[in-house]
Amino acid sequence: MRKHIAVLCLLATSWNTQAMSIDEYMSIYKNKNALLRSSELSVEALEGKVDGAETELAPTFSFTYAKGKDESLPAQLGTIRRSETYQAGLAKRFFTGTSVQLNAQNFSFDNQGAPPMFGEYSTGLLGVTISQSLWKDFFGAGTRTRIERQKSVAQLEITSADLQRRSLLIQAESVFWDYVAAQEDLNLKKSNLDRAKKVQRWTARRFENGISERADDLNAKALVSIREMELLLAENEYKNVEIRFREALELGPQDKTPVALSNWKDTRPYIEELRSKKNIMKIETYLSLLEAKTKSLVADETVDSLRPDLSVFGTYNYTSYDVDRNEAWRQVGYPEYPQSVVGVNFIWTISNKSTSGLRSAAVIEAEAARIKAEKNKRDGLIAWNEFLRVYDIRAGQVKILEQVADLQKRRSDAEADRFSKGRTVTAQVVQAETDSAEAATNLLRAKIGLRKYEASSLLFVPSEIGL
């Protein structure tokens, strides 16, 4: 935490002296934004649910103490019967459907009025009980299905929270690139106005000297007016975007707005990471696959829960008996007086309309989700290929527009040079300057659009879920 605070303080002090990169901006946004932090905490909490899905397989320890007094009739063991009981147990359930329980017990009895051998004595017991399911939860199949279902539900919730987190990150990046666009567009409009004023001054001198026509002078003045209007609109757009930029960084009234640094050469890391992986699809598609998987597990769990319950069990105990409690407890591990039980337990839930309907509903719902998910999976894989195709086209457009902007700028400079030497007319200079400004604006829009499109790759994830 202190490290994060130190980084934030360092960045805050450097805003006035250097530009802020997208990575620095995102780092501050991630540390400051409450909604994003809440979403990340939700993901962390839900990840604990995945780990907690096997809670029912965790060992359990139990301890019981009881003290009783019985004066009820009949009274074969005395008129007043007192008892004191200590019981401790350690139980564990396994993936195989096997349950094992270790038991230790100590009973003390004080029967007033009973024969001497039944008057006051203690017994001890130390043993193990094992049971194994054979039909319902067949060798742990139901247990594994239940655990997988709990994990799948948790993963579904994690992915939903992650979708919210990714959407916030995309929104934050969009704000940054909008600010970069407004910032660079403002500088561009200022440069355009300066060039237009230069052309207007040249034209005015030529008009005064009788070299140019009045129409040329008016044309140059009109260009200046247009550039002034464009600058005014750019300033207004900059102010609007600056507000959102400051809100994203949660800057106070006393904090200056940092300059955003645009590195057009480096692509955002998300899309490059995804290019090297397989089975990339939209996160919404991944959610539908998780939903189908969850409903399939729910159906299996439902069907298993309605099966007859057949299990075998066995118990083997060492027992002890003595008048003295401590002696009875000390002899509890002796094998002289063993006790054993083996048996079979069968429970059958008689099928009726309600159980049949529950089973059918779960199976049909799972099948419907599976069919829907299969279509979504095909569409999701196609969507990624389409995303890459459009991305490559946009990247190619940026390269072409860079060439166009460079050529138009060189043409505008050449026309201005010719104009200063009296070798061209004002209309050609104005047209060249207009074309150059338009090409620069188109290039800026294309670059910003490409960066925003890269950020939207956050909505794609790799998936290994099969149907």
Salt bridges, closest charged atoms under 4 A:
ASP23 OD1 - ARG268 NH1 3.33
GLU40 OE1 - ARG37 NH1 3.64
GLU54 OE2 - LYS151 NZ 3.11
GLU56 OE2 - ARG146 NE 3.04
ASP70 OD1 - ARG81 NH2 3.21
GLU71 OE2 - LYS69 NZ 3.44
GLU84 OE1 - ARG325 NH2 2.58
ASP137 OD2 - ARG93 NH2 2.45
GLU157 OE1 - LYS49 NZ 3.21
ASP162 OD1 - ARG165 NH2 2.84
ASP162 OD2 - ARG166 NE 2.67
GLU173 OE1 - ARG268 NE 3.34
ASP178 OD2 - ARG244 NH2 3.56
ASP178 OD1 - LYS452 NZ 2.38
ASP185 OD1 - LYS189 NZ 2.52
ASP217 OD2 - LYS221 NZ 3.27
GLU230 OE1 - ARG227 NH1 3.10
GLU242 OE1 - LYS239 NZ 3.96
GLU291 OE2 - LYS295 NZ 3.22
GLU301 OE1 - ARG149 NE 2.72
ASP304 OD1 - ARG307 NH1 2.91
GLU327 OE2 - ARG330 NH2 2.35
GLU365 OE2 - LYS295 NZ 3.43
GLU367 OE2 - ARG370 NH2 2.51
GLU374 OE2 - ARG370 NH1 2.62
ASP379 OD2 - LYS375 NZ 2.78
GLU386 OE2 - ARG389 NH2 2.57
ASP392 OD1 - ARG275 NH2 3.09
GLU402 OE2 - LYS447 NZ 3.87
ASP406 OD2 - ARG410 NH1 3.31
ASP413 OD2 - LYS409 NZ 2.72
GLU415 OE2 - ARG418 NH1 3.33
ASP417 OD2 - LYS421 NZ 3.27
GLU433 OE2 - ARG195 NH2 3.43
GLU433 OE1 - ARG227 NH2 2.81
ASP435 OD2 - ARG411 NH1 2.73
GLU454 OE2 - ARG451 NH1 3.03
